[in-house]
Amino acid sequence: MVERLATFHEFFQNNQDKRVLAIYGGAGSGKSVATAQEIIRLFLTHPNCRILIVRKTLPALRITAYRLVLDILQSFGLKFYLNKSELVARFNNNEILFKGLDDPEKIKSYEANYVWVEEATEISKEDFLQLNLRMRRANRAGINQMFLTFNPIDQYHWLITDIVQGNRDDGAIHHSTYRDNIRFLSPEYIAELEGLIHQDQNYYRIYALGEPGVLENVIYRNYEIVDDYPAAGDQYFGLDFGFNNPSALVQVTERDQQIYIRELLYKSGLTNADLISILREILPDGALIYADAAEPARIQEIRSAGFNIKPADKSVKDGIDAVKRQKLHIHRESQNLIAEIRGYSYRTDKDGRVLEDPVKFRDHCVDALRYAIHSHMKSLNSGVFAIA
């Protein structure tokens, strides 16, 4: 089991009489891992308890809190029961139910003792009030509780104004930063967080200091989230290379003069051999890929493996302008892409002046998206693909 940070342990132990626990802070602070461990402690030790774990959408929940909780449970070597079709874990007479709030009707009849909302900034105040109503089950171990974990991306979000700054008698607040979790973070990740101070003061406040910010100067507003994705159309792909950071692959499909996008890959630690193996599994034969031109050796290796891969046009400004001119339809299950595009912003300097280049942080899917759309349109307009 991952070591629990003492600051979180003390917080949970000292606030067992509080109904609403807001656990917020910067990126890499360990708040989700610590909360998952506390949820598992309740699951294993409190009698006859029901626990509900939610995110706004079920696909996002599957790749975050669901995976995290199962990994920690399995590390114990306990024989708990898991119903994968219903996303329910059981141990003795206790139960953890995982649900997305994109289908709220399925939880209206559920009575819980504990609720954990991961990435709570995604939910509305109405969602919060409905979840609070679900915490009505009798609890022999004490008071029912809701755990809210989030990055404070907007100082005017209701979580900040009503919960963090609301002075609730039934609430408790925990703030953390990457420094509280620094022994579990790689030097590269720490350098990335600390380097935000030279890129954008607002991003530095939110993700390094864990303080409320205002995501101004958002680059893309020309998109909507959709439930369906077309099976046919003009298809091409954008690939952003990574290793410590995730490698990201997005699919673009043009149909009836509309652009549809979905995320196919978002994973760290992939060598080129790993990546080639994955591409063989998920891409159709002859798929056209536009990849990060800053990695010519990786592009050549993938081309030598039989893929139709080209270096993307490198102009960030022209690429952003090209994407802005389109109406984007993003598939709902593309959770990393959706999270990135919502926060993708232009840099500001220390005097608050807006610069022309974007903040280089959590931009892997949006970079892949830009590579694909801008490069493909440029090749169509010129008749041939030109390397910038």
C-alpha positions as CSV (number, residue, x, y, z in Angstrom):
1,M,0.0,0.0,0.0
2,V,1.2,3.5,-0.8
3,E,2.3,5.4,2.3
4,R,-0.3,7.9,3.5
5,L,0.9,11.4,4.1
6,A,0.7,12.4,7.8
7,T,-0.9,15.7,7.0
8,F,-3.9,14.0,5.3
9,H,-4.0,11.3,8.0
10,E,-4.3,13.9,10.7
11,F,-6.9,15.8,8.8
12,F,-9.2,12.8,8.4
13,Q,-8.7,11.7,12.0
14,N,-9.4,15.1,13.4
15,N,-12.6,15.7,11.4
16,Q,-14.6,12.6,11.7
17,D,-17.5,14.7,13.1
18,K,-17.7,16.9,9.9
19,R,-20.1,16.1,7.1
20,V,-18.4,17.9,4.2
21,L,-14.6,17.6,3.7
22,A,-13.1,19.8,1.0
23,I,-9.6,18.4,0.0
24,Y,-8.2,20.8,-2.5
25,G,-4.8,22.0,-3.7
26,G,-2.2,21.8,-6.5
27,A,-1.3,19.2,-9.0
28,G,0.7,16.2,-7.6
29,S,-0.2,16.9,-4.0
30,G,-1.4,13.4,-3.2
31,K,-4.9,14.4,-2.3
32,S,-6.6,11.8,-4.5
33,V,-4.4,8.9,-3.2
34,A,-4.8,10.0,0.4
35,T,-8.6,10.2,0.0
36,A,-8.7,6.9,-1.7
37,Q,-6.9,5.4,1.2
38,E,-9.3,6.9,3.7
39,I,-12.2,5.6,1.7
40,I,-10.7,2.1,1.7
41,R,-10.1,2.3,5.5
42,L,-13.8,3.0,5.9
43,F,-14.7,0.2,3.5
44,L,-12.6,-2.3,5.4
45,T,-13.3,-1.3,9.0
46,H,-16.7,0.4,9.4
47,P,-19.6,-2.0,9.8
48,N,-22.4,-2.3,7.2
49,C,-21.4,0.8,5.2
50,R,-22.3,2.0,1.7
51,I,-19.8,4.2,-0.2
52,L,-20.6,6.1,-3.4
53,I,-17.7,7.3,-5.6
54,V,-18.6,9.6,-8.4
55,R,-17.2,11.9,-11.2
56,K,-19.3,13.9,-13.7
57,T,-18.9,11.2,-16.3
58,L,-18.4,7.4,-16.0
59,P,-15.6,7.2,-18.5
60,A,-13.6,9.7,-16.5
61,L,-14.3,7.8,-13.3
62,R,-13.1,4.6,-14.8
63,I,-9.6,5.9,-15.5
64,T,-9.1,7.8,-12.3
65,A,-10.8,7.0,-8.9
66,Y,-12.1,3.6,-9.9
67,R,-8.6,2.4,-11.1
68,L,-6.9,4.0,-8.0
69,V,-9.2,2.4,-5.5
70,L,-8.9,-1.1,-7.1
71,D,-5.1,-0.8,-7.3
72,I,-4.9,0.0,-3.6
73,L,-7.4,-2.7,-2.6
74,Q,-5.5,-5.3,-4.7
75,S,-2.2,-4.3,-3.0
76,F,-3.7,-5.6,0.3
77,G,-4.2,-9.1,-1.1
78,L,-7.7,-9.2,0.3
79,K,-10.4,-11.3,-1.3
80,F,-13.0,-8.6,-2.1
81,Y,-15.8,-9.2,-4.6
82,L,-15.9,-7.0,-7.7
83,N,-18.9,-6.8,-10.1
84,K,-17.3,-5.2,-13.2
85,S,-20.5,-4.8,-15.1
86,E,-22.1,-2.7,-12.3
87,L,-18.8,-1.3,-10.9
88,V,-19.5,-2.5,-7.4
89,A,-16.9,-3.7,-4.9
90,R,-18.0,-5.6,-1.8
91,F,-16.2,-6.8,1.4
92,N,-18.1,-8.6,4.1
93,N,-21.4,-6.5,4.2
94,N,-19.8,-3.3,2.9
95,E,-20.1,-1.9,-0.6
96,I,-18.4,0.7,-2.8
97,L,-20.5,1.8,-5.8
98,F,-18.9,3.7,-8.7
99,K,-21.2,6.0,-10.7
100,G,-21.0,8.8,-13.2
101,L,-23.3,11.8,-12.7
102,D,-24.0,11.8,-16.5
103,D,-26.8,9.4,-15.5
104,P,-28.1,10.9,-12.3
105,E,-31.3,8.8,-12.3
106,K,-29.3,5.7,-11.3
107,I,-28.2,7.1,-8.0
108,K,-31.5,8.8,-6.9
109,S,-32.6,5.8,-5.0
110,Y,-29.2,5.0,-3.5
111,E,-28.6,5.7,0.2
112,A,-24.9,6.1,1.2
113,N,-22.9,6.6,4.3
114,Y,-19.9,8.1,2.5
115,V,-19.6,9.9,-0.9
116,W,-16.4,10.8,-2.7
117,V,-16.5,13.3,-5.6
118,E,-13.3,13.2,-7.5
119,E,-12.5,16.4,-9.6
120,A,-15.4,18.1,-7.9
121,T,-15.1,21.3,-10.0
122,E,-16.8,19.3,-12.8
123,I,-20.1,19.0,-10.9
124,S,-22.8,21.7,-10.4
125,K,-24.1,22.9,-7.1
126,E,-27.3,21.1,-7.9
127,D,-25.3,17.8,-8.2
128,F,-23.7,18.5,-4.8
129,L,-27.1,19.1,-3.2
130,Q,-28.5,15.8,-4.7
131,L,-25.5,13.9,-3.5
132,N,-25.9,15.4,0.0
133,L,-29.5,14.0,0.0
134,R,-28.2,10.5,-0.8
135,M,-26.1,10.5,2.4
136,R,-29.0,9.6,4.6
137,R,-28.3,6.0,5.5
138,A,-28.0,5.1,9.2
139,N,-24.4,5.0,10.2
140,R,-23.4,3.0,13.3
141,A,-19.8,4.2,13.1
142,G,-20.6,7.9,13.3
143,I,-21.6,10.8,11.0
144,N,-22.0,10.4,7.2
145,Q,-19.4,12.3,5.2
146,M,-18.8,13.7,1.7
147,F,-15.2,14.0,0.4
148,L,-14.6,16.6,-2.3
149,T,-11.2,16.5,-4.1
150,F,-10.2,19.2,-6.7
151,N,-7.8,21.7,-8.1
152,P,-9.0,25.3,-7.4
153,I,-9.2,26.4,-11.0
154,D,-11.6,29.3,-10.6
155,Q,-11.9,31.6,-7.6
156,Y,-15.6,32.2,-8.4
157,H,-16.5,28.5,-8.5
158,W,-19.2,27.6,-6.0
159,L,-16.8,25.2,-4.3
160,I,-14.5,28.1,-3.4
161,T,-17.2,30.7,-2.5
162,D,-19.6,28.3,-0.7
163,I,-17.4,25.6,0.7
164,V,-13.8,26.7,1.1
165,Q,-14.7,30.3,2.0
166,G,-18.2,29.5,3.3
167,N,-17.3,28.9,7.0
168,R,-19.7,25.9,7.2
169,D,-20.2,24.6,10.7
170,D,-20.4,21.0,9.3
171,G,-17.3,21.4,7.0
172,A,-13.6,21.1,7.1
173,I,-11.0,22.2,4.6
174,H,-7.6,20.7,3.7
175,H,-5.1,22.5,1.4
176,S,-2.1,20.8,-0.1
177,T,0.6,21.3,-2.7
178,Y,3.2,19.2,-4.5
179,R,5.6,19.9,-1.6
180,D,3.4,17.8,0.7
181,N,4.0,14.9,-1.6
182,I,7.4,15.7,-3.0
183,R,9.1,12.4,-2.0
184,F,6.7,10.6,-4.4
185,L,7.2,12.8,-7.4
186,S,9.9,12.6,-10.1
187,P,12.4,15.5,-10.5
188,E,11.0,16.1,-14.0
189,Y,7.5,16.6,-12.7
190,I,8.6,18.9,-9.9
191,A,10.6,20.9,-12.4
192,E,7.6,21.2,-14.7
193,L,5.4,22.5,-11.8
194,E,8.0,24.9,-10.6
195,G,8.7,26.1,-14.1
196,L,5.1,27.4,-14.4
197,I,6.2,30.5,-12.5
198,H,8.1,31.6,-15.7
199,Q,5.2,30.8,-18.0
200,D,2.0,32.0,-16.4
201,Q,1.2,33.3,-12.9
202,N,-2.3,32.0,-12.9
203,Y,-1.3,28.4,-13.8
204,Y,1.5,28.7,-11.1
205,R,-1.1,29.7,-8.5
206,I,-3.5,26.9,-9.4
207,Y,-1.2,23.9,-10.0
208,A,1.9,24.7,-8.0
209,L,0.6,26.7,-5.1
210,G,-2.9,25.1,-5.1
211,E,-4.5,28.5,-4.7
212,P,-7.7,29.7,-6.4
213,G,-7.2,31.2,-9.9
214,V,-9.2,32.5,-12.8
215,L,-8.7,30.7,-16.1
216,E,-8.8,33.8,-18.3
217,N,-7.7,34.0,-21.9
218,V,-8.9,30.5,-22.7
219,I,-7.9,29.7,-26.3
220,Y,-10.6,27.4,-27.6
221,R,-14.3,28.0,-27.0
222,N,-15.4,26.6,-30.4
223,Y,-16.4,23.1,-29.3
224,E,-19.2,21.0,-27.9
225,I,-19.2,17.7,-26.1
226,V,-21.1,15.0,-28.0
227,D,-22.3,11.4,-27.3
228,D,-21.9,10.0,-30.8
229,Y,-18.9,9.6,-33.1
230,P,-19.3,8.9,-36.9
231,A,-18.2,5.5,-38.2
232,A,-17.2,6.9,-41.6
233,G,-15.7,10.0,-43.0
234,D,-12.3,11.5,-43.9
235,Q,-10.1,10.3,-41.0
236,Y,-6.6,11.3,-39.9
237,F,-4.7,11.4,-36.6
238,G,-2.5,13.6,-34.5
239,L,0.3,12.3,-32.3
240,D,2.2,14.1,-29.5
241,F,5.2,12.2,-28.3
242,G,6.0,11.8,-24.6
243,F,7.7,9.6,-22.1
244,N,7.7,11.2,-18.6
245,N,4.7,13.2,-20.0
246,P,2.0,11.3,-21.7
247,S,2.0,10.3,-25.4
248,A,-1.3,11.4,-26.8
249,L,-3.1,10.3,-30.0
250,V,-6.3,11.9,-31.2
251,Q,-8.5,10.9,-34.1
252,V,-10.1,13.6,-36.4
253,T,-13.1,12.6,-38.6
254,E,-14.6,15.1,-41.1
255,R,-18.1,14.3,-42.1
256,D,-20.7,16.5,-43.7
257,Q,-18.4,19.5,-43.2
258,Q,-18.3,18.9,-39.5
259,I,-15.2,17.9,-37.5
260,Y,-15.4,15.2,-34.8
261,I,-12.6,14.4,-32.5
262,R,-11.9,11.6,-30.0
263,E,-8.9,10.7,-27.8
264,L,-7.4,7.3,-28.5
265,L,-4.3,7.2,-26.4
266,Y,-3.0,9.1,-23.3
267,K,-0.3,7.3,-21.5
268,S,3.2,8.0,-20.0
269,G,6.2,5.8,-20.0
270,L,5.9,4.6,-23.6
271,T,9.0,3.8,-25.7
272,N,8.8,4.0,-29.4
273,A,8.5,0.2,-29.5
274,D,5.6,0.3,-27.1
275,L,4.0,3.0,-29.2
276,I,4.3,1.1,-32.4
277,S,2.7,-1.9,-30.8
278,I,-0.2,0.2,-29.6
279,L,-0.6,1.9,-33.0
280,R,-0.8,-1.5,-34.7
281,E,-3.7,-2.5,-32.4
282,I,-5.8,0.7,-32.7
283,L,-5.2,2.3,-36.1
284,P,-6.7,1.1,-39.4
285,D,-4.3,0.2,-42.2
286,G,-2.9,3.2,-44.0
287,A,-4.0,5.7,-41.3
288,L,-2.5,9.2,-41.9
289,I,-0.7,10.4,-38.8
290,Y,0.6,13.9,-38.2
291,A,3.2,13.8,-35.4
292,D,5.3,16.2,-33.4
293,A,8.0,17.4,-35.8
294,A,10.4,18.0,-33.0
295,E,11.0,14.2,-32.8
296,P,12.3,13.3,-36.3
297,A,14.0,10.1,-35.2
298,R,10.8,8.8,-33.6
299,I,8.9,9.7,-36.7
300,Q,11.4,7.8,-38.9
301,E,11.3,4.7,-36.7
302,I,7.5,4.6,-36.9
303,R,7.5,5.2,-40.6
304,S,10.0,2.3,-41.0
305,A,7.6,0.1,-39.1
306,G,5.1,0.6,-42.0
307,F,3.0,3.6,-40.8
308,N,1.9,6.6,-43.0
309,I,3.3,9.2,-40.6
310,K,4.4,12.8,-41.4
311,P,6.0,15.6,-39.4
312,A,3.3,18.1,-38.4
313,D,3.5,21.8,-39.3
314,K,5.3,23.4,-36.4
315,S,3.6,26.9,-36.3
316,V,1.8,27.1,-33.0
317,K,0.1,30.4,-33.8
318,D,-1.1,29.4,-37.3
319,G,-2.1,26.0,-35.9
320,I,-4.2,27.5,-33.2
321,D,-5.8,29.9,-35.7
322,A,-6.7,27.0,-38.0
323,V,-8.3,25.1,-35.1
324,K,-10.2,28.1,-34.0
325,R,-11.9,28.4,-37.4
326,Q,-13.6,25.0,-37.0
327,K,-16.5,23.9,-34.9
328,L,-15.2,20.9,-33.0
329,H,-17.4,18.0,-31.8
330,I,-15.5,16.2,-29.0
331,H,-16.6,12.7,-28.0
332,R,-17.7,12.6,-24.4
333,E,-15.3,9.7,-23.5
334,S,-12.2,11.8,-24.4
335,Q,-11.7,12.9,-20.8
336,N,-8.1,14.0,-21.0
337,L,-8.7,16.0,-24.1
338,I,-11.8,17.6,-22.6
339,A,-9.9,18.5,-19.4
340,E,-7.0,20.0,-21.4
341,I,-9.1,22.1,-23.8
342,R,-11.1,23.6,-21.0
343,G,-8.0,25.0,-19.4
344,Y,-5.8,25.7,-22.5
345,S,-4.9,29.4,-22.1
346,Y,-2.6,32.0,-23.5
347,R,0.3,33.0,-21.2
348,T,0.3,36.2,-19.2
349,D,3.4,38.0,-18.0
350,K,4.0,39.3,-14.5
351,D,2.3,42.6,-15.4
352,G,-0.8,40.8,-16.6
353,R,-0.2,41.3,-20.3
354,V,-1.6,38.5,-22.5
355,L,1.1,36.9,-24.7
356,E,0.5,35.2,-28.0
357,D,1.8,31.7,-27.0
358,P,-0.1,29.2,-24.8
359,V,1.0,27.9,-21.4
360,K,3.0,24.7,-21.9
361,F,1.3,22.5,-19.3
362,R,-1.2,19.7,-19.7
363,D,-1.4,20.3,-23.4
364,H,-0.6,16.9,-24.9
365,C,-4.0,16.2,-26.5
366,V,-4.5,19.7,-27.6
367,D,-1.1,19.7,-29.3
368,A,-2.0,16.5,-31.1
369,L,-5.3,18.0,-32.1
370,R,-3.5,21.0,-33.5
371,Y,-1.0,18.9,-35.4
372,A,-3.8,17.0,-37.1
373,I,-6.2,19.7,-38.1
374,H,-3.7,22.4,-39.1
375,S,-1.3,20.1,-41.0
376,H,-4.1,18.3,-42.8
377,M,-5.8,21.5,-43.9
378,K,-2.5,23.0,-45.0
379,S,-1.7,19.9,-47.1
380,L,-5.1,20.1,-48.8
381,N,-4.8,23.8,-49.5
382,S,-1.3,23.4,-51.0
383,G,-1.9,20.2,-52.8
384,V,1.1,18.6,-51.2
385,F,2.2,18.4,-47.6
386,A,5.0,20.8,-46.8
387,I,7.3,20.4,-43.8
388,A,7.6,23.7,-41.9
